[in-house]
Amino acid sequence: MASVRDKKILLVIGGGIAAYKALELIRRLRERGASVRGVLTSAAKNFVTPLSVASLSGQKVFDDLFNLTDEAEMGHIELSRDADLIVVAPATADLLAKQAHGLANDMASTLLLATDKKVLVAPAMNLRMWLHPATQRNVAQLKQDGVLFIGPDNGEMACGEFGPGRMAEPLAIVAAIEQAFEAETALILPANVPQRPTPTGPLSGKHVVITSGPTHEPIDPVRYIANRSSGKQGYALAVAARAAGAEVTLVSGPVNLPAPEGIKILRVETAREMFESVEAALPADLFIAAAAVADWRVAGEADQKIKKGALGNPSFSLVENPDILASVSKSADKRPKIVIGFAAETEKVIAHAQAKLARKGCDLIVANDVAPGTGVMGGNRNTVHLVTPNNVTSWPEMSKDEVATRLITHFAEMLNTTGAQK
């Protein structure tokens, strides 16, 4: 059986009494190293709560197709494409019918229609519903369409009847998921579908990895350490690099920005997740560390919300997070040709940037002043200084889009110049 470690599972939970088993399924998948995102139908929320799914998965739960915040952060199209496999458990008669007929009137049915990955369903319903000719027609159509099935089993059901219709047990579904990963889960577009033209430009044929946004370091299930980074500069750099012809991988912390078109996005929460995603994205020709990564995290995240009490303020110790920029800069086998760091400072901007450049071992530091009153953090404009071992170049204030375009042009010149200018 193939391993589910590091696989991303999108779990659609339908509205049936068997939904309680989905919680056990999440636990079993996570203990095997899989990442699970939950999607609840409106009916499912009558059986399990978004809070219980979020608590077990450690990730945000999605349930509303027309939620403006969700669509901005992780729209249904990207949500369906970000997974390695979609699992529907329990798959109700209604969900199977919608899927078989291509209906898309809620979050669950829409992402099932929009996905570019295989779908595994675990049916659960009354035996008469399962045996009904309409359901059997839908099942036959879905199997013909390539949908994978696990169950249903024979057994006692909540309605008191006995027969086929009982949802497969969580461990059996895990085994089916592992089996699904023995083959390719991506669905390939037909050959006659036109492809996006390959961009041309100074970074044509180059792979660029960019980090962006803040990281959130959990204190307990509801609190975290973070900073004020909006991710706007990193996202603008990704767009500019793509326009310059590059293949771009954007490793993004939690931001409220739409996904740029034509760019692979790896969404993360913590510094450790960002570090792992960067490592997985390498090798690259150019690495731009534009994210405002939290320097520290709490040594021991609390399992439950920390409450006020007579003992006074809670005490916790901090430990350093992985140094992503230094690790990439000093990598013996995966170091990109050019490594760029960012330094957001509130004082002694140039001096601190020069010290960071020497400490991290990168080729150039883009420094900026984020002191209160500058409006840079979260704003749309920026003033940057390009710091190398031998030179400091200061640019005038401009929009973050303009900064990104000029920076990418400069980085491309560094890449295409013999012996990378430092």
C-alpha positions, 0 to 999 in steps of 0.5 A: 500500500502507498503511504498517505504521509504528506498527502493532502486529503480534502474530506467532504462530509455529507449529511448522514448519521455516519458523519460521526465516523468522519471524525475518526477518519480524520484522526486516523489519517492525521496519525499517518502523516496526512493533511486533512481539510474538511468541507461540510454540507449544510445537512452535515452540520446537523450531525457534526460541527465545524468546530469538531472537524477543525479541532481534529484536522487542525485546519479551517473548515469550509461550508459556504460557497458564497462566503466572500472571505473563504473565496478570497482566501481559498476559493472553491476552485483552488480548494479543489485543486490543492488536494491530492485526493478528494474523499466523500464520507459519508457519501449520501444519496443526494451527494451521489446524485449531484455528482453523477449529474454534474450539479453544483449548487453548494460548496461540496458539489461545486468542488467535486465538479471543479476538481482535477483530482480523483474522488473516492466515495464511501456511500452511507444510506438506508438500504432501500435508498442504496438499492433504488434503481436511481441510486444504482444508475448514479453509482454506475455512472460515477464508476464509469466516470472514474470515481472510486468506491469503498463500501457500503457494507452490510450491517445494522443501520441507525434506522433499525434495518439490516443490509447494504448501506452502512458506511465502511469503517474508517480504517477500511477507508484509510486502506482504500485511500492508500490504495488510491495513491498507488496510481496517479490521482491527477486527472489529465485534461484532454489533448484538444484543450488549449493550453496557456501560452508559455510566457516569454521574458528574462526569466523564461525557463527559470524556476522561482520560489518565493515565500510571502506573508506571515506565519502563525505560531499556535499558543493554544487552539484559538491563539497564535503568535503572528505579525502584521505582514499582508503578503502584498509584496511577495504576491506582487513579486510572484506575479512579476516573476510569472510575467517575466516568464518564470515557473513560479512556486509561491509558498504563502502564509495566511493572507487575505489575497486572491490566488495569482493566475498561473502560479503554484501556491503552497499554503502554510500556517507555521514557520516549520510548514513553510520550511518543509514546503520550501525544501520540497519546492527546491531546486530552483534558479532563484529563491526570494524570501519575502515572508515575515517568518516568526522568529520564535514559537511556543515550546509546547502548544496547549491542547485546550484554550488557556483560561484566566485564573487565580494563578496569574498570567500563563507562562510559556517558553519560546524556541527558535523557528527554522531559519529558512533563508540561512538554510537555503543560502547555505545548502550544499546541494540545493542552493539556488543560483541566486538567493534573496532575503528581505529585512523589515526593520524599524530602526538602523535599516541599512546597518541591520540589513548588512548584518543580516546579509553577512549572517544569512549568506544570501546574495542580496537583501531587500531592506525596508523601513516598517516603523509605525507611521510608514504604512508599509506593513499592510499598505500598497507602497514601499521604499526599498534598499538593495544591500549587497556586500559592496553596495547599497542602492536606495530606490524612491517610494513606489507602489509594491507592484512597481517595486516587484517589477523592478526587483524581478528585472534586477534579479533576472539580470543577476541570474543572466550575468556570469558570476551573479553580481553580489 
